[in-house]
């Protein structure tokens, strides 16, 4: 869900929902991601960094153009607030 802004333009804020016990494949974005987990328990794994588990209310920063995966570790959905400073995009990593 778009909270503010236009995802095709800089500075959009979104809610991103993942079903419980699901994963997002390896991908990257042109924009940095400033994230706060609203509900659930999630693991984010950026290339070259140790995986980080975030819990409800925790903040995480995702560097631009760095491949990463995400997994919702909880049974209930994970809802993530993400602030993008560039247009929202995502490119798969093979």
C-alpha positions in Angstrom: 0.0 0.0 0.0 1.3 3.5 -0.8 1.2 5.7 2.2 2.4 8.9 0.6 4.0 10.0 -2.7 4.1 8.3 -6.1 6.2 5.1 -6.3 7.3 6.2 -9.8 8.9 9.3 -8.3 11.4 9.9 -5.5 10.4 9.9 -1.8 7.6 7.4 -1.7 6.6 5.6 1.6 4.9 2.2 1.4 3.6 -0.6 3.6 4.9 -4.0 2.3 3.1 -7.1 3.4 4.5 -10.6 3.3 2.6 -13.7 4.3 3.8 -15.6 7.3 6.6 -18.1 6.6 7.3 -16.7 3.1 10.4 -15.3 1.4 11.2 -12.7 -1.2 13.7 -13.9 -3.8 17.1 -12.2 -4.2 16.8 -8.8 -5.7 18.1 -5.2 -5.6 16.8 -1.6 -5.8 18.3 1.7 -7.1 17.0 3.3 -3.8 18.2 2.9 -0.3 15.4 1.4 2.0 14.7 2.8 5.4 12.5 0.3 7.1 10.5 -0.2 10.3 8.8 -3.6 11.0 5.2 -2.9 12.0 4.3 -6.5 12.7 5.9 -10.0 12.6 9.5 -11.2 12.7 11.7 -10.8 9.6 15.2 -11.7 8.5 16.9 -9.5 6.0 20.1 -10.7 4.3 22.2 -8.2 2.3 25.1 -9.5 0.2 28.4 -9.2 2.1 26.7 -8.6 5.5 25.5 -10.9 8.2 21.8 -11.7 8.1 19.8 -9.5 10.5 16.6 -10.5 12.3 14.2 -7.6 13.0 11.2 -7.7 15.3 8.2 -5.4 15.6 9.2 -1.8 16.1 12.8 -2.3 14.9 14.5 -0.2 12.3 16.7 -1.5 9.4 18.6 0.2 6.6 19.1 -1.3 3.2 21.9 0.2 1.1 21.1 1.0 -2.6 21.9 -1.5 -5.3 22.9 -4.2 -2.8 21.4 -7.6 -3.6 19.3 -9.0 -0.7 16.6 -11.4 0.4 13.9 -11.2 3.0 12.0 -13.8 4.9 9.0 -13.5 7.2 9.8 -15.8 10.0 6.5 -15.5 11.9 3.3 -17.5 11.3 1.4 -14.2 11.0 2.1 -11.8 8.2 5.0 -9.3 8.3 4.1 -5.7 7.6 7.1 -3.5 6.8 7.1 0.3 6.4 9.7 1.2 3.7 10.8 4.8 2.8 12.4 5.0 -0.6 14.5 8.1 -1.6 14.4 7.1 -5.4 11.5 5.7 -7.4 10.4 2.2 -6.2 11.9 -0.5 -8.4 13.1 -4.1 -7.9 15.4 -6.2 -10.1 15.9 -10.0 -9.7 19.3 -11.5 -9.1 19.9 -14.8 -10.8 
